[in-house]
Amino acid sequence: MIRITDILDKAGEYLSPADLEMIQKAYVFSATVHKGQVRLSGEPYLTHPMEVAGILSDMNLDVATIVTGLLHDTVEDTLTTLDQIEKAFGKDVSFLVDGLTKISQIEFGDREEEQAENFRKMILAMSSDIRILLIKLADRIHNMRTLEFQKPEKQQFIARETLELYAPLANRLGINWMKVELEDLSFRYLYSEEYHELSKRVVKGKKRREKYTEEVKNIIRKEMLNYGLKCKVDGRAKHFYSIFTKMEEQRIDFDEIYDLTAFRIILSSNNDKKCYEVLSVVHSLWKPVPGRFKDYIGMPKANNYQSLHTTVIGPYGERVEIQIRTRAMHEWAEKGIAAHWKYKEGELSQEGEEEQIKRVRDLLEVQQELKDPREFMKNLRLTLFPDEVYVFTPQGDVKSFPKGATPIDFAYSIHSDVGNQCIGAKINRSIVPLKYKLQNGDTVDIITQSGHHPSKDWLKNVVTSRAIARIKNWIKTEERKRSITLGRDILEREFKKYNLKFKQIIKSDEIKKVCEIYSINTIDDLLAVIGYGKISAKHIVHRFLPEEERKLIDVVPEKVEKKARRPSSAGVSITGIDDVMVRFAKCCDPLPGDSIVGYISRGRGITVHTANCPMTQEVDSERLIDVRWDTREKQIYPVHIRVLCSDKKGLLAEVSSVISSKNINIRHAEIDTTPEKSAILDFEIEVNDLKHFNELVSELKKLKSVLSVERMRGLFFKPIKKRIHEKSV
Ligand code: MN
């Protein structure tokens, strides 16, 4: 059983006397509050927090982490309050204890495997300080080591949670020894038959394997010495769970697994290049197995693991797996993030701060740019997934939301009806206002009432685009409904004034003609624009009066904006999107027939470019969307053309007449001569489509004096004078 002096001895190697005093104090505190509590093993409860603190001091973690290790279960399992902890040990420790208490309230339970990643993210998000996660992992290690005292169902439950949640988290942090231990312990309880069978077999061949391992190690050592490569050679049995997964994945029997031992060559120097030298020595010693070489130095794993991996045909024709790495790489592979989390009186390890932050950041997928990295290191606060919050549905599934999301966002994420009819929410069984900001780990239960409606105010309290769109859509629909009713009232009243029968007129063909005049599609649309006040009812009534009566009414000249028709916007359809503003790019003048692509511009709708337009190469490709020509309606499109001719009188007239013979309008023309006495004719013309344009080109090429015809990209279409000038400079 661990004693407090063991912890103090270990911590004393790198912490100050004041820190040790604090640890001593935490020990006394923990012993007092846990007094009388007993673990299932029969040992005093205190052994558990002490073992956890012991693991953390083995990892050379800071004083607050070790103190929290001693106190981690006090708020959860005793009458101790966070206030008491804060008073006695300060804010840093109480913050960590609080984090641990919150995580311990999450239960993975019998969840589907697909939910595991969400749970892992939730735990990461709740570990707003990386130390919380390290303490949680140490806690889990000790609980797994003592799992034998639990009831069988509990063993299964905890082992599964460990295998699916905590071992992957240890892996993500790069702490290999924790990952390996957690996996093997889980394996032992979840697949106990396989575990025992495997361990029996491993034990059986142990002597023979040890002899073999020594032999291979010696061959490698000798060869490295020959080449003057200083290194350490390790030969270790692979961990059970990895052997087991290998057997499962490759569907092979235990007897077919030769490489139970993995060899490792750890260079004394920290020179990455030497690893490749070692590799070539190994490969000249034994033949490599093709396809088994992996360069994790050039391409590190997601958790920053670096090494060279190779498999060779060993001295007995057997496969031998060899890993090659530098000392620094080895340190990282074993201790992961904790290797870079060593504190000596608040100081950090030798590695450059920037490099460290980069690793931590990459590793934990911190998305937000850190404003001041120094500040971040000083506080040791690492916000994981700072932009996301993870909550439970009443069924226990995890959903993620952007930070600041409210129950309304949650409601709309279920269904628009749930959103529209949402009147309140219960968070962890108590009622909260709709503007409540969701917190990690909340269980959210939406209260609805049929007939209830969203309000404009809700827009202030939502952050998801889905909720915003649904609310806006509802408001728009409501406003339209109101405008139609209002428009109908106004129009009916106006008709009555002149003794016209509204009910008949509204169904007549005449009113449809009026709609056409205003480019309005339906009667409802007409009523709506009257309701909005865009068209006055008088103007409509006016059209239904006999000539003589019309004169009597004083109608102000119509200033009706025709329904905005952008001639440039028609002609293109965008899959899945309607009612969006479309413009054609001026840089490439797309014509129907050209292959095209849409670019989503900020706040200005979609700009259509030709697919080969150089502009599209330079923009964010995520903003490009598929668009298609929709040429049911004939349109004209501008395009630029350059005709090069031998200089001759009457040339312009000749070319222009060909253009107009194809029914093509010339918007603009420029003419110039080159020093070689040929003429350059630049036109901006209007064509129907690519076919139309190509017809013109072949027609122009038939002219004797025409040397070449070229389609110009608008943006690069510059006045000729200027262009020539540029050339001569
Ligand atoms: Mn615990």
Residues whose N, C-alpha, C, O or C-beta is under 5 A from the ligand:
A	BS01	MN	D73 D139
